[in-house]
Amino acid sequence: MQHESRTIQPESAQSVRANLMMGAGELQVVGAADALMEADFSYNVADWKPRVDYEVVGNTGELSVKQGSGGGVRLGGDARNEWNLRFNDEVPIDLRVQMGAGESDLDLDSLALTGLNLNMGAGRTTVDLTGDYKQDFDASIQGGVGQATVLLPSEVGVRARAEGGLGKINAEGLQREGESYVNDAYGSSDVTVDVDVRGGVGEINLKAV
């Protein structure tokens, strides 16, 4: 196994756009970083060495974390690829995640999210959006063959639109309103989180907690 760590400072950025691109493996994203990002990578396919790029344009940081090409190597057997990424809770972040095959656990409840765009392939994904958010934002989650569980706040207004394709949609703690699912706080809270979930052949679980 190869082990690498990277730390990225925000420099002069007052907000950041982060793009995470992982072809196959296990991805964990959490908050509570002192820097803008603190990352640990573990992999045993040399071509999977991740590339991390960061620059500040105006007041916005542009962060890219991308898995190297695997040359046709498939996850499974002895092949391993694990990312553990920690982000700063104070810097506003627009997070974009492109995940191929594998599992991802995105614990985003402490982050100052301004947007989320998640595109998952085959596997299992859990997204925690239960934070006490201070501003509206849109979250887009597109799923492939697998299962997506999205945890939603009960104190912040939520409107979720879910299209399951050939899959199954489970909504817990939410009420159906037209084409959407809403929580009890929707319409009365100052902040609204709009979630657009589209699944392929799989299962989507929406839970207000």
Secondary structure as GFF3:
##gff-version 3
##sequence-region A 1 209
A	DSSP	beta_strand	2	8	.	.	.	ID=ss1
A	DSSP	beta_strand	15	30	.	.	.	ID=ss2
A	DSSP	beta_strand	37	43	.	.	.	ID=ss3
A	DSSP	three_ten_helix	46	48	.	.	.	ID=ss4
A	DSSP	beta_strand	51	57	.	.	.	ID=ss5
A	DSSP	beta_strand	60	66	.	.	.	ID=ss6
A	DSSP	beta_strand	81	87	.	.	.	ID=ss7
A	DSSP	beta_strand	93	107	.	.	.	ID=ss8
A	DSSP	beta_strand	113	120	.	.	.	ID=ss9
A	DSSP	beta_strand	123	128	.	.	.	ID=ss10
A	DSSP	beta_strand	137	142	.	.	.	ID=ss11
A	DSSP	beta_strand	146	152	.	.	.	ID=ss12
A	DSSP	beta_strand	157	163	.	.	.	ID=ss13
A	DSSP	beta_strand	168	172	.	.	.	ID=ss14
A	DSSP	beta_strand	175	177	.	.	.	ID=ss15
A	DSSP	beta_strand	180	182	.	.	.	ID=ss16
A	DSSP	beta_strand	192	198	.	.	.	ID=ss17
A	DSSP	beta_strand	202	208	.	.	.	ID=ss18
###
